[in-house]
Amino acid sequence: MAASPTSTPGTAIRWDGRRLQIIDQTLLPAQESWLELTGAADTAEAIGRLAVRGAPNIGIAAAYGLALAVARADGDDLAIADAADLLRASRPTAVNLAWAVDRVRAAALGAPRPERALAAREAAERIQASEDAASAAIALQGADLLDGATRILTHCNAGALACGGTGSALAIAFELAQRTDITVLACETRPLLQGARLTVWELRRAGIPHELLVDGAAAGLMRRGEVDAVIVGCDRVAANGDVANKVGTYGHALAARAAGIPFVVAGPTSTIDVSVAGGDEIVIEERAPDEVRHAGGALLTQTDTPCRNPAFDVTPAELVTALVTERGIASPPTRESIAALLARSPSGDATP
């Protein structure tokens, strides 16, 4: 019997036409605290410290942050440009950030000065609506693709806390749970434990059976036949299908290939960056060493231990079984299949 969710997964961003609020994900699951953001500076700061995170939600938050900045700037060209540059620089890897900021900036500057605030707000609202619709389409297409899979492994967090709607990878899991009994295996995702803190929080709220495991346990469970499929989100997809996602994803892809199970990447087409030919061109964010030295506020090693802290890694396209988007599925993802996706409308029809 399929699971009956006890509640909806919720949302990470609230917008009422004037105010932007985000749930502070650094405090989850212990505390559900909402922050009100007023413009570009505090939105960029929230993005940088991961109070709001996930490629699509970073884009949505930045879009609204810029819209607020446009309203405060009274349509001034220089102030709009400065606010956009500040937001664009807050994190380097997720392409949705620059994509969303550029769209809102173009909408504002393309309008007469008295109408710029309205144009920016409407552009930001369209971005969120598009990401919500993309999540719903991804859920249906991904669940059809993985029909019969009941033991789903995921990494990091790709639910409503990271994306529009109910997410990308988790949206597929939520849809599968409506059709049959499933269990989601959530990798804890060091160093910041987004799987343990955030994915488990979302799965519990949705009433979906789940188990938490350390990242290093995933490969062994796949080898033993205890995983039917791996589903992850993405922060940037290159033109050739290479995927940048939370660090540790590449190892799961290698293990899935060795075990002969599907490794599926889910994300909206806003995450595809055709200006990047391949994964080696993707800028990988290196974060502060203290994120590695600590876990849950506790020091794990010596205070001056040298650390490497890449936030993402790149999975080559040849390890990806399918890329699921709102416009369809690239299986396998190649330069040609991705170009064909981008030539389609969100409904799946060819773009006229």
C-alpha positions in Angstrom: 0.0 0.0 0.0 1.3 3.5 -0.9 2.3 5.8 1.9 -0.2 8.4 3.1 1.8 11.6 3.8 0.9 13.2 7.1 1.5 16.7 5.8 2.8 18.5 2.8 6.6 19.0 2.6 6.3 22.7 3.1 8.2 25.5 1.6 11.5 27.4 2.2 10.5 30.8 0.8 7.5 33.0 1.5 6.6 36.0 -0.7 3.5 38.1 -0.3 4.2 40.7 -3.0 6.1 43.0 -0.6 8.0 40.9 1.9 10.5 38.1 1.4 10.9 35.5 4.2 13.1 32.4 4.2 13.3 29.6 6.7 16.8 29.6 8.2 18.1 26.2 7.2 21.2 26.5 9.4 18.9 26.0 12.4 17.0 23.0 11.2 15.8 20.6 12.4 16.1 21.9 16.0 14.5 25.2 15.3 12.1 26.5 12.6 12.9 30.2 12.4 11.9 32.5 9.6 14.1 35.5 8.5 12.7 38.5 6.7 15.1 39.8 4.0 14.9 43.4 2.8 17.2 43.7 -0.2 20.3 42.5 -2.0 22.8 42.7 0.9 21.0 40.6 3.4 19.8 38.2 0.7 23.4 37.7 -0.5 24.5 37.1 3.1 21.8 34.5 3.6 22.8 32.7 0.5 26.4 32.8 1.4 25.9 31.2 4.8 23.4 28.7 3.5 20.4 30.0 5.4 18.8 29.5 2.0 20.3 26.9 -0.3 19.7 24.6 -3.2 20.3 25.8 -6.7 16.7 26.6 -7.7 15.9 28.3 -4.3 19.0 30.3 -4.4 17.8 31.6 -7.7 14.3 32.4 -6.4 15.6 34.1 -3.3 18.1 36.2 -5.3 15.4 37.2 -7.7 13.2 38.5 -4.9 16.2 40.1 -3.2 17.0 42.0 -6.4 13.3 43.0 -6.8 13.4 44.5 -3.3 16.6 46.3 -4.1 15.1 47.7 -7.3 12.2 49.1 -5.4 14.5 50.7 -2.8 16.7 52.1 -5.5 13.8 54.0 -7.1 14.9 52.5 -10.4 18.4 53.9 -10.5 20.6 52.1 -13.1 23.8 52.0 -11.0 22.1 50.9 -7.8 20.4 48.1 -9.7 23.7 47.0 -11.3 25.5 47.0 -7.9 22.7 45.0 -6.3 22.8 42.4 -9.1 26.6 42.1 -8.9 26.4 41.6 -5.2 23.9 38.8 -5.4 25.6 37.1 -8.4 28.8 36.8 -6.4 27.3 35.3 -3.3 27.9 31.7 -4.5 29.7 30.6 -7.7 28.6 27.1 -8.6 24.8 27.1 -8.9 24.0 28.5 -12.3 20.4 29.3 -11.3 21.7 32.2 -9.2 23.2 34.2 -12.1 20.3 33.1 -14.4 17.7 34.5 -12.1 19.5 37.7 -11.2 20.1 38.4 -14.9 16.4 37.9 -15.7 15.2 40.2 -13.0 17.8 42.9 -13.9 16.9 42.7 -17.6 13.2 43.0 -16.8 13.8 46.1 -14.6 16.2 47.9 -16.9 13.9 47.1 -19.9 11.0 49.0 -18.3 10.5 52.8 -17.9 12.0 54.0 -14.7 8.7 54.5 -12.8 7.7 50.9 -13.7 11.0 49.1 -12.9 10.0 48.0 -9.4 6.8 46.3 -10.7 8.7 44.8 -13.7 11.3 43.3 -11.3 8.7 41.9 -8.9 6.7 40.3 -11.7 9.9 38.7 -13.2 10.8 37.2 -9.8 7.3 35.9 -9.4 7.5 34.3 -12.8 10.7 32.6 -11.9 9.2 31.0 -8.7 6.1 29.9 -10.6 8.3 28.3 -13.3 10.3 26.4 -10.7 7.2 25.2 -8.9 5.8 23.9 -12.2 9.1 22.3 -13.1 9.1 20.4 -9.8 5.6 19.0 -10.5 6.6 17.8 -13.9 9.9 16.3 -12.7 8.0 14.4 -10.1 5.7 12.7 -12.6 8.4 11.9 -15.2 10.9 10.6 -12.7 8.4 8.4 -11.0 7.4 6.9 -14.3 11.0 6.3 -15.1 11.7 4.5 -11.8 8.4 2.6 -11.6 8.9 -0.4 -9.4 11.9 1.0 -7.5 11.1 0.8 -3.7 14.5 1.5 -2.1 15.7 4.9 -3.1 19.1 6.4 -2.1 19.6 10.1 -2.1 22.4 12.5 -1.2 22.3 16.0 0.3 18.9 17.7 0.1 16.8 18.2 -3.1 13.4 18.7 -1.7 11.3 21.8 -1.1 14.1 23.3 1.0 16.2 23.4 -2.1 13.9 23.8 -5.0 10.5 25.1 -6.1 7.4 22.9 -5.4 8.3 19.7 -3.6 11.9 19.7 -5.0 13.6 17.7 -7.7 15.1 14.4 -6.5 12.8 14.3 -3.4 9.8 15.3 -5.6 10.3 12.0 -7.4 10.4 10.1 -4.2 7.2 11.8 -2.9 5.4 10.8 -6.2 6.7 7.2 -5.9 5.4 7.1 -2.3 1.9 7.9 -3.6 2.1 4.9 -5.9 3.7 2.2 -3.8 5.5 1.6 -0.5 9.0 3.0 -0.6 11.9 3.6 1.7 14.3 6.5 1.2 17.9 6.0 2.3 19.2 9.4 3.1 23.0 9.9 3.2 24.0 12.3 6.0 26.1 14.5 3.6 29.2 15.8 5.4 30.4 18.3 6.2 27.1 20.2 6.8 24.8 17.2 7.1 22.1 18.5 4.8 20.8 14.9 4.4 20.7 14.3 8.1 19.3 17.7 9.0 17.1 18.6 6.1 16.2 15.6 4.0 15.2 13.6 7.0 13.1 16.6 8.3 11.3 16.8 5.0 10.7 13.0 4.8 9.4 12.9 8.4 7.0 15.8 7.7 5.7 14.0 4.6 5.3 10.7 6.4 7.6 8.7 4.1 9.6 5.8 5.6 13.3 6.6 5.6 16.6 5.5 7.0 19.7 7.7 7.6 23.1 6.4 6.8 26.7 7.7 6.8 28.0 8.6 3.4 30.5 5.8 3.4 27.9 3.2 3.9 26.1 3.8 0.5 28.5 1.9 -1.8 28.4 -1.2 0.4 24.6 -1.2 0.5 24.4 -0.8 -3.3 26.8 -3.8 -3.7 24.6 -5.9 -1.5 21.5 -5.2 -3.5 19.8 -3.1 -0.9 19.3 -0.1 -3.2 17.1 0.0 -6.3 18.1 3.4 -7.6 20.0 6.6 -6.7 18.3 9.9 -7.2 20.2 13.2 -6.7 19.6 16.9 -7.6 22.1 19.1 -9.4 23.6 22.6 -9.1 24.9 22.9 -12.6 24.7 20.7 -15.7 27.2 21.3 -18.5 26.3 21.2 -22.2 27.7 17.7 -22.5 25.7 16.3 -19.5 28.4 16.4 -16.8 26.8 17.2 -13.4 28.0 19.3 -10.5 26.3 18.4 -7.3 27.0 18.2 -3.6 30.4 16.7 -2.8 30.1 12.9 -2.5 27.8 12.6 -5.5 30.5 11.3 -7.8 31.3 8.4 -5.4 27.7 7.4 -5.4 27.6 7.4 -9.2 30.6 5.1 -9.4 29.1 2.7 -6.9 25.8 2.7 -8.7 27.5 1.9 -12.0 29.4 -1.0 -10.3 26.2 -2.3 -8.8 24.3 -2.0 -12.1 21.5 0.2 -10.7 20.1 3.5 -12.1 21.8 6.7 -11.2 19.3 9.5 -11.9 19.9 13.3 -11.7 16.8 15.5 -11.4 16.6 19.2 -11.9 14.9 22.0 -13.8 16.3 23.1 -17.1 17.3 26.4 -15.4 20.2 24.3 -14.0 21.6 23.5 -17.4 24.4 25.8 -18.5 25.1 25.5 -22.2 27.9 28.1 -21.9 29.9 25.4 -20.1 31.1 22.7 -22.5 32.0 20.2 -19.8 32.4 19.6 -16.1 36.0 20.6 -15.9 35.0 24.2 -16.7 32.6 24.4 -13.7 33.9 26.5 -10.9 33.8 24.4 -7.7 33.2 26.5 -4.5 35.8 25.9 -1.7 34.3 26.7 1.6 35.7 27.5 5.0 37.8 24.7 6.7 35.9 25.0 10.0 32.9 23.3 8.3 35.1 20.2 8.1 36.7 20.6 11.5 33.3 20.7 13.2 30.0 18.8 13.1 26.9 20.0 15.0 29.0 22.7 16.7 31.5 20.1 18.1 35.2 20.2 17.3 36.2 16.9 15.6 39.9 17.5 15.2 42.7 20.0 16.1 41.7 23.6 15.7 44.4 24.2 13.1 44.1 21.0 11.1 44.6 21.8 7.4 41.4 21.0 5.4 40.1 20.8 1.9 36.4 21.7 1.6 35.1 21.6 -1.9 31.3 22.0 -1.7 30.7 20.1 -4.9 32.1 17.5 -7.2 31.5 16.7 -10.9 29.9 13.4 -12.1 30.8 12.6 -15.7 27.8 12.3 -18.0 28.7 8.7 -18.8 27.8 7.7 -15.2 24.4 9.3 -15.3 21.5 6.9 -16.4 19.1 9.8 -17.0 18.7 13.5 -16.5 15.0 14.2 -15.5 13.8 17.8 -16.2 10.4 19.4 -16.6 10.9 19.3 -20.4 11.5 15.6 -20.6 14.3 13.1 -19.9 17.7 12.9 -21.4 18.7 9.2 -21.2 21.6 9.1 -21.4 22.5 12.8 -21.1 24.6 13.8 -24.0 25.3 17.1 -25.8 22.6 16.1 -28.4 20.0 14.8 -26.0 20.3 17.9 -23.8 20.1 20.2 -26.8 16.9 18.4 -27.7 15.5 19.0 -24.2 16.2 22.7 -24.4 14.4 22.9 -27.7 11.2 21.7 -26.1 8.6 23.7 -24.2 8.0 22.8 -20.6 4.9 20.8 -21.8 7.3 18.6 -23.8 6.2 20.0 -27.2 8.8 21.3 -29.6 9.4 25.0 -29.2 7.9 26.8 -32.2 
